[in-house]
Amino acid sequence: MAKQKKQPRPKAATPKGFRDYFAHEVTERSEMLGKIAGVYHRYGFDALESAAVETVEALGKFLPDVDRPNEGVFAWQDEDATWMALRYDLTAPLARVYAQHRNDLPTPYRRYAMGPVWRNEKPGPGRYRQFYQCDADTVGTASMAADAEICAMLSDTLEEVGIPRGDYLVRVNHRKVLNGVLEAMGVTDEAQAADVLRTIDKFDKVGEQGVRELLGKGRLDASGAYIDGVGLSEAQAEPVLAFLTAKRATNADTLLKLMVAVEGSQIGQEGIDELQSIVNLLEAQGYGPDRIVIDPSCVRGLGYYTGPVYEAELTFEILDEKGRKRQFGSVAGGGRYDGLVKRFTGQEAPATGVSIGVDRLLAALREKGRIKSQDQGPVVVTVMDRDRMADYQTMVAELRNAGIRAEVYLGNPKNFGNQLKYADKRNSPIAIIEGGDEHANGVVQIKDLYLGAKIAESASLEEWRGNPSQFEVPRDQLVAKVREILASQSGQD
């Protein structure tokens, strides 16, 4: 009889394009999301938690840069032959929820949502297939006040989480203005209009001259490859260039320049009037161009949105992987998308909203030193006598009841040094020690692990004697002394 082949062990590896998040990362994210939720709630938005799975039919073809609805998403066929998929953003589920429950929801409906989304795309450096988004949307009003409110709320949110004024800009543009530019150019073919949109989207990378070449015959890129252009004449290209270079020192002057770019276009003038309305509403609330600015170069997503678009850009410099200075860049974007709910109901339901890239915003806060890289661990009660586990559990219960994070060491207590190594790996601030002698005398030893580490790094023996890191206190003063040491550590931090 042939020997049965041994089943190979599974490989312990994170799937490609995914990653694991450990304690301090989860804590940082939770704290930041709590601050964002506080701002959203203050603005009158209600929380919504929708399903992580939607039908492919409900998701539709709104995932950017794909032609088929099940491309770019993680999809499978259910037992009843229905195609299901993990959500790729939080907006498509909102459209389904509003269409399904609109008779029970207030109009306008203001909601915020936070959670992971999944995209079946090629992963790369810093680009994962699962990531967090944090959205806020208003459905059911065409008023520009809703768009102005989203911009103001985005500004407040950035400052609330620790991005100071002067380190960010919320940039605002309008799809109708761009439609007016296309009309002024005489571009009516949808395919050619899409080519123009893609070219405009490259303005930040190739600059004015690069866009001019790409709108015309084409250009050589940095690799030496020739990229075919859209094939417009120089006269046709002028409105696009006037549009892209319209930004001036004040919002009023920028709008005047945009009027020139859309001259003769009714839809373009409508867009400028709506931008002016947004500016007026923001100025009435005290939001000037130092925080929120009209910027025609904000073009990402213009093929998807139907009205105002906005993007939060962090303006401080960081060093890239090659040591070169560059701006941090975008951490949030959004705009008006009036056609999304109509897919379900056949009726217009104007909507506008914003999505914050949680991981990028966390990375920005780390760059600014606004969040700690390590979470504080629990106070560790060491075990000197395994037969007295009940005594140690009593201690830890007292600490927890006082609101102090604490745990009893549950490994093998034979080697005391290993218990302190464990506390160090947990980033614990304090270790509690009570052996037989301490128990008989009614005292406990409390070791300040943070102070001990600092002393061990730099202090002489004499300094050890004058600045002890371990204290003996009566057993009934355990909680009070732990509180005192934690307060001291907090002050040092």
N, C-alpha and C positions, 0 to 999 in steps of 0.2 A: 504493500500500500504506500502510495506516494505521500511524502511528508507535507502536511498542510503549510502553505506559505504564510509566514507571519505578516500580519497587517502592518504596514509602515505607520510610524507615528505621524500625526499631523504637524505641519510646520508652524511654529509659533511666530507668525509675522502678520503685521497689520496689512490688510488688503491695499493694493495699489491705489493711490489717490485719497486714502483716508488716514486719519491719525488718532491717537489716544490723547485725552486731556486729563491731567493729574490734578491733585487737590488744589494747589495754589492757582492754577489756570481756571478751574471751575469756579473757585471763590471770586477771582477777579472779574470773571464774566458776570456772575450773579450780582455782584455789587454794582457793576456798571449798568446792567439791565434794570436793576432796581431804581437807579437814579433816572434813567431814561423814562421808565414807566411813570415815575413821579411827575415828570414834566408833562408827559402825554395826558395823564390823569388830570393835572391842573388845568389843562386846556379843554377839558370836557370830553375826552375820548374814552370809550369803554373798551375793556379787554375782550378779545375773542381768541379762542383756541380751537381751530378747525382740525380736521383729520389730516394726518401725514400722507394719506393715500387718497388720490382722486381717480376718477375714470379718465382715460386718455381723451375721451370725447369732451369732458369738461375742461381739461387743460387746454385743448385746442392747439392752434399753431402759433401761439404767442411767445414761445421760447425763441430768443434771438438767434439768428444765423442758422436756422434749420428749415428744411422744406417739408418734412414729414412729422406728424404730431408725436410719434413715438421715437423719434430720433433725438438724442440728447437727454432722454430721461431713462430712469430705471423702470422698465415696464414688464408686465407679465399678463398672461391670459387666465382669468378666473375660471372656476368650474362651470359657470354658465356662459362661457365664451366671451365675457366682457373683458376688455383690455383695461388693466389698472396700472397706475404708475405712482411712484413717490413724487410728491410735489417738488417742482423746481424753483418755485418762489412762493410768496405769501399773498400775491395779488390775484392770481387765477383762482385760488380757493375762495377769496373774498367775493369775487364776482359770482361764483356758484352759490355761496351762502346767502348773498343779498337777493339773488334771483329766486332762491328757494323760500326764503323767509320774509320777503319784502312786505307782505301784508301785516306782519307782526312787529316789524322794526320801525323805529321813528325815521322820518325823512326830513332833513338829511340824516344819514347814518354815519356816525363817527366812531371808528374802531382802531385799536392798535393790536398788533400781534407780534410775538417773538418766538423764534424757534429755529430748528435746523431745516435746511432744504438740501436737495440732492440733485446733482447734474452728472449725467453719464457722458462726460467730456474727457478729453485727454488731459491728465494732470501734468503739472509742471511745478517749478520752484514757487512756493507760496500759494499755489493754486490747487485746491482740494475738491474732491467730488462731494463732500459734505461740509457745509459751513452754516454759520448762524446769520439770520437776518432779523431786523427789527423795524417793522413797518407801522406807519400811521396813515390812514386814508379817510376821506370824506366822500360819501356816495350820495347823489341825489340833488346836487345843486351846481348850477353853472356859474354862480357868482365868483368873481375874481377875489372876493374877500376870503374864500376858502383857500385859494392858492397863496394869498398873502399870509394867511394864518399858518400854513404849513411852513413857509419860509421863516417866519418869526419863531415858530416852535423849534425848527431845526437849529436856528441860531442859539436859542435858549438852551437847547439840549447839549450842544457842544460845550458851552460855558459851564453847564451844570456838571458834566463829567470830568472837567479839568482842562479843556482847551481854552486858553485865555483869549480875550478880544485882541485882535491884531495878529493872531496865529491862524486865523481861518477867514474864508470868504464864502458866502452863499451866492453863487452865480446864477443868474436868471436869464432865460431866453424864451422864444415863442415860436412854435411850429407855424403859426399863421404868417409870421413875418418871413420865414423861409419860403413858405408857399408863394408869398408875394414876390420874393426874389426870383423864384422859378418862373412865375408869370411874367415878370419884367424881362427875363431872359428869352421868353418865347418857348420854354421847354414844356411840352404837353404830353410827350410819350412817357408812360409809367416806367419803363425800363431805363430810359435815359435819365429820368428824374431820380431813380434809385442810384444810378451811377454818380450823379452829382452829389447826392447825400453822402455816399461813401467817400467821395473826394473831400467834401467839407469836413468830414470826421477825421481826416488826416492832417488838418491844419496845424495842430499842436506839434506834430512830428516833422512835417516838411516845410512849414512856413508859407508865407504869401507866394513866393516864387514857385515853390513846389506845387501848390494848389493851381497856380496859373498854368503850369506845364501839364498837370494831370487833367485839367479841364480842356486843354488843347490836344496836341498830338501825343503827348506822353513825356516820360522822363527816365533817366537812368537812376536806379536806386543805389544805396550805399554799397551793395554787393556787386554792382556792375551790370545787373540785369535790367533790361528795358521794359518799362511798364507802359502799356498802351493807355492813351488818354481817352477822354469822353468824346473828343472830336468837335468841341464848340469853337466858334470864332472868338477872336479877342473881344469884340463888341459884346457878344453874348456872355462872356465870362466876367465882364466888368461889374454887373450887379452883385455877383457872388463875392468878389473881392471887396467891393464897397461894404457889403454886409459884414464880412469877417473882420474888417479893419475899422469898424464904426465905433469901437469903444473909445470913450473920452474920459476926462477926469471926473465928470459929474454924470449922473443918470440922465439929467435933462439934455445935456449935449450929446450923449450917446443916442438918445431917442431922435434927436434932430438929424443926426447922420443916417440913422436907419430909414427915416422918411425919404431921404434921397435914394437909398438903395431899392425901395419898393415903389418909387414914384409911378403913379398911374394904376396901381393895383389896389382894388377895394379890399381884398382879403388881407393884404399886407398892412393896410392902414388900420383894419380892425385889430390886428395883432399888436400894433404899436399903441393903439388906444387902450387895449387891455393891459399892456405892460405899464402904461402911464397910470392906470387905475391901481395896479399893484403897488407901484412906487408911492402914490399918494397915501394909500392905506398904511403902508409900512412907516412912512415918515410921520403919520399921525400918531403912531405908537412909539416913536423914538428910534426906529431902525433906519439908519442912514447908510450911505455907500461904504462906510468903514466896516460894515457887517454884511450887508446884502446889496449886490450890485448888478445892474443890467450888463450882460456880457455876451455878445454875439458868438464868441468862440466856444461857448457852452453848447455843443452840438451832439453830444452822445445821446443816442436813443431817439433822435428826432424822427426816425422812420416809424417809431412805435407810438409816440405821443401825438395828441391832437391839439394841444394848446400850449400853455406855459410849461417850460421844463426848468428844473433847477438841479444844482449840484453843489455839494459842500466840499470845498477844497482846502486842505491844510497848507499854509503858505510857508511854514518854517522849513529850514534846510536840514537834511540828514546826509550821511555818507552811504553810498551804495556799496556793493560787495567789492568794488575795485578802488574804494577810497575816494570816489569823486562826489562832490557836493551836488545835491539835487533836492527839489521840493518834495515833500512827502506825498502830496497829490490828493486824489479824491477819496472820501470815506462814506459818502452818501449821495444818492441821486433820486430823482422822481419827476413827476409832472402830471399833466392832465391827460386822461385816457377815456374819452367819452364813449367809446364803442364796445367796451369789454362786456358789460352786462347785457347789452342788446343781443349778443349771441344767444342768450338763453330765453329772453323775453320778447324779442322783436321790437322793443320799445327803448328809446333813448334813456339812459340813466347816467348823466354826467358824473364824473368821478375824478378826484385828484389825490395824490399821495406821495409819500417819500419812503425810501428804504435805506436803512443804515447798515453798512457792512461791519458787523460786530468785531470780527477778527482784525480787520484793518484799523478800526478805531482803538482797539486794545493795544495794537502794535504802536500806534501813535502815542498813546498815553505812556507806554513804556519808554519810548524815545524821549519824551519830555520829563521822565522821572516822576510821573504823577501817580504811579501805582508800584507797590512793592513786588519784587520778583518771587518772594517766598511767603507762604502763609504761616502764621504762628501755629505751632503744634499744641497739643494738650499738656497740662501738668501731668507728670507721670508719678504715680505712687509705686515705689519699688517694693519687691517682695523679699523680705529677709528670712521669713519662716513660712513655708507653704501651709503649715497647719493653722496659721492665723489669717487665712485668706478673708474670713468674715470681718476681721478688724480692718483690713485694708479696704474692703468694699465699703465699710462704714465711712472711712475717711473720704473716699472718692464720692460717695453719695452726698456728704456734707458740702464738698466743693461744688458739685453740680447744682445742688439746691441753692447755692449762693450765686449761681449764674457763671461759674468758672468752668471752662472746658477742662475735663480731666479724665484719666483712665488708669486702671491698675495694669501693671505689666503682667501679661498672660503667657509669656514664653517660659523657658526653663530657668528658674530662679537661681540655679546652682552657682553660676558665675555672675557676681555682682557687676563686674566690668562690662559684661555684655548688656546688662540692663541700662547702664549709662550710655553705651554705644547706641542702643535702640532709641533712647531719649534724644540723643544728638541727631540721629537720622530723621526723627520726627520733627526736628526743629523745636523741641520742647523748651519752654522758658524756665521751668522749675522741676526738680525731682524731690520727692518726699521719701525720707528714710526713717524706718522705725524697726530697729532690731530688738532682741530680747532685753538688753539693758535699758534702752530708751523706754520700752513698754513698761518695765518694772518701775522706772522712775517717773512715769507720766509725762514724758517729753517726746518730741519728734525733731529730727534734723531736716532742715529745709535748705536745699542747695540751689542757689541762683546760677543757672547754667550759662546764661548770657554773660554775666559778670565774670564768672569763672573762665570762660573762653577768652575774654578780653585780657584778664590778668595773666593767663597762661601765655598769651601771645607776646606781651611786652613788659611785664612787671618783674621786678627783682623780688627776692625772698622777703626783704624788709617791707616792700609794698604789699605783699601778700598778708603780712601780719597786721598792717594798718588798714587794710581794706578787704576784710574776709568775704568770701562768697558763699559760706555755709553758716547757718544759724541754728542754734538749739532753742526751742521755744516750748512752753507748756503745751500739752496736747490740746487743751481747750482754746488755745490761741492760733491754731493751725490756719483757719480760714482768714483771720485778720492779717496774719503775717504774709500769707500768699497774696492777698489783695495789695498789701503795701509794696511787695516786691514787683508785682505786675505793673502797678502804677509808676514805680521808679523806672522800670524798663520802658514803659510807654513814653515817659518824659525824655529818656535818652534818645529814643527813636525820633 
